[in-house]
Amino acid sequence: MTEAGIQTMIFLLMGCTRTDVLSLVPTVLKMNASLADPSRDSLALAVTKNVIVVVLGFTVGYVNATFVYTFCKHQVFYTSPRYILFIHLVVNDMLQVYLSIALFLISYTLYKINVSFCCTLVLLALFTTENTPLNLACMAVECYIAICLPLHHVRICTVRRTLVLISLIWATSLLSILPDLFLTLATQPTAFFSTSIFCLRTTVFPHPLIILKRDVTYSVLLVIVWVTLFYSYFMILFTAKSASRDTRKARNTIFLHGFQLLLCMTTYAAPQLSKLLRFWFPRHSSHILFCAYIVVYILPRSISPIVYGLRDKTFRRHLLGHLLCRIK
């Protein structure tokens, strides 16, 4: 149960081939092994891990909710595409954290759940996962326009176009993920959706073509996002106003976008890296998978509001003002 619970998170979103998942089946089948098995968590350790995940989830949720509340209380943010994209990123990451924690807790308590319910959770988790790099690319483009095309920024970056852009982000994720559902509906019998399974992406969407489609789609999207980030960064770097403070701040912001994207990309490497570490340290496999889950799925989602929100003077001033009022 313990390793299976962690594996749900590590292999759910972007990570593992069918061969990798099948290689872990023997571990899952050891559910009835002796309690002396060192690879299993004791009851106290299992409770501790769940408490850690829940506490981290509430902490990330509280911080993100504070940023969302600050955004909603001050109309100055409503007219800025930059803040709208930022708050969309915060809400998206908050949803992803809650979904991953829900799946984590379900894997420890229920183990198997209904296929239809699992499918809904997996789809939502995949949508929010793909939205993050696309949102970062859009924020980088907005920085590029603000610095390199300042005279056209007000005309190009309007609130209406920002909302349309957010809709396109979700539409892109839908077009990337929904074929998995349609192919599964076409190839699996109706009875499959009334059964109970251990909730993984590869168990709810088992067709081998889905894996190939996923790898190609993610590769194309990541190339587009990285090209956008690099182009925006170097165009700002070589702009005629490179000595100005705003330009330096924009370059640093896009650099942070790239760092955030690198953290998002650890989702790809997590299954292979955790598999290698478990091969080297088989007696600590559940701890390795738990640490990988925290590092890959929880911590990156807590960086966005801290890095982007607190670095912005306007947002920081309103946030601190709100907190001081609450303290008084």
N, C-alpha and C positions, 0 to 999 in steps of 0.2 A: 504493500500500500504506500509505503513512504516514498520509495523511488518512483513508483508510478505517478504519485502526486506531483513530484517535481518534474517528471518527464512531460506531463501535460503542458507545462509552460514552455519548456525548452524546445519542444518539437511542434508546438501548435502553430506558430505564426508564419515563419519563413524558413524553417530550418532543415528538415531532414528528408532523405530519400526513403523510399519504401524498404529498401534493404536495411537501412539503419534502424528503422522502427522494428522490423522483424528480428533483428539481432538482439533487441531488448526484450523480446517476448519471454525468454527463459527467466529473466529477472522478475518480470511481472508474475509469472506462474509460481514463484517461490513464496506466495502469500501464506501458505500453510507450513512454511519451514519452521524449524525450531526457534524459540524465542532467544536462544543463545547465539543465533546467527549475527555476527558483528555488522553485517551490511544493513540490518534493520534498525530502525529507530525505536527506542523505548517509548513508552507512553509519555513520560515526562519530556523527552526530547521532541516528540511529535507536537505536543502542546506548545512547547517553547517556540518551535518554528512557526506554527500557525499564529501565535501571539505576535511574534516579530513582524510577520507579513501584515497582519491586521493593523498593528500600530503604525508601521510605515505607510500603509494605505491611508489611514486616517490623517497622518501628518501631511502627506502629499495632497490629500483632498482638502484639508483645511487651508493650506497655503494657496492652492489654486483657487479655492472658493473665495479667499480674501481678495485675490486679484480680479476675479470676475465681479465681485461685489463693488470693488472700487471702480471698475470700468462702467458698471451700470449706474452708479450714483453720480457720475460727472459727465455731462453732455459734451465736454470738450473732446472726449475720446470718440464720440459717435461720428465725427466728421473727418477723422484721420484714417486712411486705409491702413497705415502701419499698425495702429492700435487694434483695428478690427481683425487684421490677419493674426496679430499676436494673441488676442483673446480666443480666436478660433483654435489656434495651436494649443492653448492652455486647456480649453474645454475638451478638445480631441484627446489630448494626453491623459486627462483626468478620466475620461470614459475608458480608455485602454487599461489604465491601472485598475479600475474597479472590475472590469471584465476579467482581467488576468487573476486578480485576487479571488473573484468568485469561482473561477475554474480551479484554482489552487485548493480552496476550501472544499469544493465539491469532490475533488479527487481523493481527499483524505476522509471525508465523511460518508459519501454515497458510493464512491468508486465508479459505478456504472450508472449512466443516466439515459433517458430516452433519446433516440437518434434525432428526432425533430427538435427537441430542446437544445441538444448539443449543437446541432447545425446552426440554430439561431445565434448562440453564443459565439461560435467560431466565426461566422460571417461578420458579426459586429466587430469582433477582435481584429479580423483581417482588414476590414474597412478602415478602422482607426490607425492600424499599423501603416498602411499605404498612404494615408493622408499626411502623415508627419513629414516625410521627405518632400512631398509635393508642396506643402505649405512653406517649408523652409526655402524652397526654390522661388516661390512667389515673393517672399519677404526679401530675398536677395535682389530680385528684379526691381522691387520698389525702392530699395536703397540705391541701386544703379541709376534709376530715373531721377531720383531726388538730387544726386550729386552730379551726374554727367549731363542731364537734360533738365536743369532746374526751371527753365522758362516754360517747359511743357508739362511739368509735374502736376500742376493743378488741373490741367485739361485731361491728361492721360489717367491719372490715379484719382478717380472719383469714387464716392461711396457706392454708387450703383454698380460700377464696373468691378469693384472689390467684391461685392456680394455675388455678382455673376461669376467671378473667378473662384470663389469658394464653392459655388454650385458645380463648376467644372471640375474642381478637385474631387468632390464626392462622385461626380459622374464618371470620372476616370477610374476611381477605385471600384465603382459598381461594374463597369465594363470589364475590369480585370478579374473580379472575383465571381460575379454571377455565372459565367460559363461553367465554373466548378459545380454549382448547384444544378444547372440545367443538364449537364452531362450525367450527374449522379441520378437525377430524376429519370433520365432516359434509359439508363443502364441497370439500375437496381430495381428489384421487385418492390411492390408496394408494402409488403410485409416488413421490409428492411427498416422502414421509418417508424415502425411501432415496436422495434426491439430496443434493448438496452446495450450500450457499448461504453468502453472506456474512452472518454472524450478527447480525441486527437484529430488533427486535421486529416491525417492519412487514414483514419478509421471511418470518419464520417464522409470523406470524399476519396474512396479507395481506387478509382480508375487510374491506371498508369499514365494515360495521356494528360491528366491533370498536373502531374509532377513536371512533365516536360513543358507544358504551357506555363506553369508557374515560374520555372527557371528562366524561360525566354522573356516573359513579361517583366519580371523583376530586373533582369539584366538591362533591358531597354530603358525602363523607367530610371534606374540608377545612373545609367550613362547620361540621359537627358538632364537629370538633376545635377550631376557633377559638372557637366559642361556649362550649365547655367551658372553655378556657383563660381567656377573658375573664370568664366568670361566677365561676370559682374565684378569679381574681386580685382582682376587685372585692369579692367577698364577704369575702375575707381583709382587704382594704384597709379596709373599713368595719366590721369586727368591733369589738366593744367592747374587745377586748384589743389594739388597734392599737399601743399604746405598748410592748408586751412585745417582748423580744428574739426569742422564737420566732416571733412573728407577722411581724416584719420579715424574718427569715430565710426564712420560707415565701413571703412576697411576692417576695423576690429570687429564690428558686428557681423560682417559676412564671414570673417574668419571663425567666429563663434558658431555661425550657421554650419560651416564645414565640420567643426568639432562635434556639434550635435548630430550631424548626419553620420559621422564616423561611429558615434555611439549607437545610432539606430542600426547601422550595418553590422554591429556585433551580433545581431540576431542571426545573420547568415553563418557566422563562424562558430557560434555557441555550440551547436550540436556536435560538430567535428572535434572542437577543442575539449568539450566535456567528455566525449567518448575517449579521447586520448588520455586525459587525466585519470579517468576511471580505469583505463587499462594499466596505467602505472601504479595507481593507488586503489586497488579493488575494494579494500576494506573501508574506504571512505567515500564510496560512490554517491551515497545519498547526500552527504555534506557537500560534495563537489557540485552536484546538480542544484542543490538549494542555493549555494553561493552564486552559481551562474544565473539562476533566476533573478536573484536580487540585483546583481550587477547589470544584467542585460535588460530587464523589463521594468524594474522599479526605479533605480537611481537615475537613468536618463530622463525619465518623465518628470523628475523633480528639478531638473536643471533649467528647463525653459523659463519658468516664471522668475527664478532667482537671477539668471544671467541677463535676460532681456528686460524684465520688468524693473528690477532694482537699478540697472544701468541707465535707464531713461530718467532724466531729471524730472520731467513733468509727471510721469507715473509715480515715481518715488515720492514726490512732494505730496501728491494727493493720498497715496497709500499711508505715509507716515502721519499725515493729518488725520486720517480716519482712525488709525491705531491710537493716536494720542487722545482723540475724543473718547474712544472706548475705554482707555485707561482712566481718564478723569471721571 
